[in-house]
Amino acid sequence: MKAAVPSSSSLWKKMGERWGRTLHREQSLGYLLSAPSLIFLAVMLGYPLVLALYLSMTNKHLGSPPTWVGLTNFINLFSTSLYWVVFKNSFVYTILSLGFKFAGGLIVAQMLNREFIGKRLARAALLLPWIVPTVFSTLAWRWMFNPANSILNLLLRQWGFIHADLPWLMNGQWAMGTLIAVNVWRGVPFFAITFLAGLQSVPEELIDAAKIDGANAWQRFWRVVFPLIVPVVIVVVLMSTISTLGDFELPYLLTGGGPGNSTVVFGIMTFNYAVMSGVIGVGSAVAVTTLPILAVLVIQSLREVRREDN
């Protein structure tokens, strides 16, 4: 006697019931809804990453096919003094910029979290440095720092603060300081607006309870408010670290890496090798050297966020 073959309608019914049970699980539903975005990111970000890793282990030159050389590009990079100068410049630029943006953003967010006349206008004006295209704002700053006709030097002399022109872009230390200052000017609005959103999510009941317990403003912020916005802080700091460490547009337009090699960062070094010299393999190797650092930062940040959520 032959076994009964299930009809197509019963098969569809069973599949529908199985999908229904799957969709009722939050975890399965989350994976399903995020799948299109994950696939898009895998294609748009994964492919360039894999290609860069491959090219970094070849002697690819512009107009010629790549030949596998293994770790030769990295060994040659690490044996040159220029790479370590760039390494130092990149981390000085990133760490100092990040520190000033964090402090400035936190102060501005605290100020904007209060009630005052023109608060909405102040919030809108705060975003201008961040939303103005980097090319336009950086060229404006370069004109203001131009040693031939620096308007900043002119104003400082008129106000009596200086008696000789400051070498904004002509001296290595001054050029790095100027680069950091412009990056901070551009990045503080992002920190401030994001921190402000975190501050406004803190329940007022907790702050009132701290007041009743006798905590002053400083204690209320660091012991009540700040621990609650730590996940926001971690995400903002992580995003800013990644963008600052790989920054190219601002350093290239403002200083071009000069004077000398005092402001050459990873982005400029990669551009000089891969685009200006056509040595794509070495340029890719320079970019790839930042991946372990960024990977450690991302993993550690995700751990901290998960720990704070738990």
Order of alpha helices (4+ residues) and beta strands (2+ residues): alpha-alpha-alpha-alpha-alpha-alpha-alpha-alpha-alpha-alpha-alpha-alpha-alpha-alpha-alpha-alpha-alpha
